[in-house]
Every structure is written in structure tokens, then in C-alpha cells.
Amino acid sequence: MGFALSDMQVKSTAFADGGAIPARHSGEGEDVSPALAWSGAPAGTRSFAVICHDPDAPLVSPRGTYGFVHWVLYNIPATVQELPEGVQDYTAGGTDFGRTGYGGPMPPQGHGTHRYYFWVLALEREPDLPEGLGLWELLAQVEPAILGMNRLTGLYRRD
């Protein structure tokens, strides 16, 4: 599956692209998801999915995936173009914390700065996916329906 970026724009009121994620949105803070907004979805978009992934986490699975999945949220209708802080709507998928819902940054102490990619995927399918999908199951189901995607990158470190 290719991850070519589209013209969609993703932003947050909590941090700028390439900026530090406030502790409020981390496992050391209140652990609430940041507000996200996007624009420029391709024509034909019928739903969205949001993913937060840390590619710098020192984890590789037996199936060849890498990093740590912090958030999987899907079945977001095409009429929605922003999520409030701490969003509880839509369908929360499984994360590498072993639960559903948002889990903020919490890299190993002394491991340096980690990047957190907040991906927004524009999908050419109705928001009708089943509950409980993890990142890789979600991607397997939506890959043929991805019309566009882009990301916001946040940084976090624990010293």
C-alpha cells in the first residue's frame, strides 16, 4: 500500500506541524487527544479515518510492522472536518496499548525525541466499518478506498 500524500491539509490548535506536543496530550499528562482539523478532501470522499503512529518506537512485530500505534479512529462521516480535543465520537479502534481510544505519547525515558504522525485518510466508502479494528486491519479494509491522505507531525520526548 502506498502512502502518497495528497493536497489535504491537517492542523491542530494544540501544536504546529513539526512542533512539540503539549504534555496535556501525553501519557504523562491528561492523555486527551488533541483537536484536529483538515481541509481539501478529494471529491467523492464519503468518510474519514484518523491514525496516530510513532514510527520511532523501538518495536517490530513478527509480521514486519514497526513503531507504536497510539490512536485509530474511523467511521467519521464526510461532513466532519474537525475533531474536538478529547473526541469520544465515531469508532475507536485498537491500539498498541491493548485497548481502544487515544493513548498519548510516552516514549521510553532517554530515548530521544519521537515523531508522532497524525494521519487523516479520506475514504471513498461509507462510514460502516466494524468495531474493534486495529491499524493493520483497518488499512487492509480501506486501502482500495483511499482517495487522499495527509498528516500532521508532532514531537515528544521524555528525559
C-alpha positions, 0 to 999 in steps of 0.5 A, a space after each residue: 500500500 502506498 502512502 502518497 500524500 495528497 493536497 489535504 491539509 491537517 492542523 491542530 490548535 494544540 501544536 504546529 506541524 513539526 512542533 512539540 506536543 503539549 504534555 496535556 496530550 501525553 501519557 504523562 499528562 491528561 492523555 486527551 487527544 488533541 483537536 484536529 482539523 483538515 481541509 481539501 478532501 478529494 471529491 467523492 470522499 464519503 468518510 474519514 479515518 484518523 491514525 496516530 503512529 510513532 514510527 520511532 518506537 523501538 518495536 517490530 512485530 513478527 509480521 514486519 510492522 514497526 513503531 507504536 500505534 497510539 490512536 485509530 479512529 474511523 467511521 467519521 462521516 464526510 461532513 466532519 472536518 474537525 475533531 474536538 480535543 478529547 473526541 469520544 465520537 465515531 469508532 475507536 479502534 485498537 491500539 498498541 496499548 491493548 485497548 481502544 481510544 487515544 493513548 498519548 505519547 510516552 516514549 521510553 525515558 532517554 530515548 530521544 525525541 519521537 515523531 508522532 504522525 497524525 494521519 487523516 485518510 479520506 475514504 471513498 466508502 461509507 462510514 460502516 466499518 466494524 468495531 474493534 479494528 486495529 491499524 493493520 486491519 483497518 488499512 487492509 479494509 480501506 486501502 482500495 478506498 483511499 482517495 487522499 491522505 495527509 498528516 500532521 507531525 508532532 514531537 515528544 520526548 521524555 528525559 
